Every structure is written in structure tokens, then in C-alpha cells.
């Protein structure tokens, strides 16, 4: 779904399925830091930091909703509490 280090300009909502989150350690070896389920979101950090901080891979069949940064920004202007999420 997303790879650590890639440029990110959107966030994702996991609509169906499960996903594994991994990061690379100091020696380049990937290790799992989380498992996501339906309703979880990821990718939001890269919208402010520029690049993906983790790799997220599907565990079996998944469905995601991708929301582009301009859409999130417009929503946050109309509903400031969105920035707290």
C-alpha cells in the first residue's frame, strides 16, 4: 500500500481487511510495529513531514479509501477539530 521513505501526499482509511505496519531499524532490517484493522487510518504523518515513516502491507484482501492532502486541508478549515485527530 505504502512504502517507508516514499513521498506521501495522502492518507488512507482501511475500509476492509487487515494490514501490517513495519519500519526499518538501524541495520536496515524491517520489524513489525503494528497491525491495523477495519477503520484504522495511516499515512497522515507524511502529509506534514513529506515522506512515509513506515511500510504498510495488506494481510490478505483489503480495501482502502485514499484521501488526498488538499481534501483533508479543506475539511480541516471547515471543521478545525479534524486537526486534532
C-alpha positions in Angstrom: 0.0 0.0 0.0 2.7 2.5 1.0 6.5 2.1 1.4 8.7 3.7 4.0 10.6 6.7 2.6 8.3 7.4 -0.3 6.8 10.8 -0.7 3.3 11.0 0.7 0.5 13.4 -0.2 -2.5 11.5 1.1 -3.8 9.4 4.0 -5.6 6.1 3.8 -8.6 4.6 5.7 -8.7 0.8 5.9 -12.3 0.0 4.9 -11.9 -3.8 4.8 -9.3 -6.3 5.8 -6.1 -6.1 7.9 -2.7 -4.5 7.2 0.8 -4.9 8.7 2.9 -1.9 9.6 6.7 -2.2 9.5 9.7 0.1 9.9 13.4 -0.4 9.1 15.8 -0.5 12.1 19.3 0.9 12.2 20.7 -2.1 10.3 18.1 -2.0 7.6 16.0 -4.9 8.9 12.3 -4.4 8.9 10.3 -5.2 12.0 6.6 -5.1 12.7 5.3 -2.3 14.9 1.5 -2.6 14.4 -1.3 -4.5 12.8 -4.3 -2.4 11.5 -7.9 -3.4 11.2 -11.0 -2.0 9.6 -11.5 1.7 10.5 -7.8 2.4 11.1 -6.1 5.2 9.1 -2.5 5.6 8.1 -0.3 7.9 6.0 -1.2 11.1 7.8 2.3 11.8 9.1 3.7 12.1 5.6 1.3 14.9 4.8 3.2 17.2 7.2 6.6 15.5 7.1 6.9 14.8 3.4 7.8 11.1 3.4 6.3 7.9 4.6 7.6 6.8 8.0 6.6 3.2 7.7 5.6 0.5 5.2 2.0 -0.7 5.3 1.2 -4.0 3.5 -2.1 -5.8 3.2 -2.6 -9.1 5.1 -4.9 -10.8 2.6 -7.7 -8.9 0.7 -8.1 -5.3 1.7 -10.0 -2.2 0.6 -8.8 1.3 1.3 -10.0 4.8 0.8 -7.3 7.3 -0.2 -7.9 10.9 0.8 -5.6 13.5 -0.8 -3.9 16.2 1.3 -5.9 19.1 -0.3 -9.2 17.3 0.7 -8.0 16.9 4.3 -6.8 20.5 4.4 -10.2 21.8 3.1 -12.0 19.6 5.7 -9.8 20.9 8.5 -10.6 24.5 7.5 -14.3 23.9 7.8 -14.0 21.6 10.9 -11.0 22.6 12.9 -11.4 19.6 15.3 -10.2 17.4 12.4 -6.7 18.7 13.0 -6.8 17.0 16.5 -7.2 13.5 15.1 
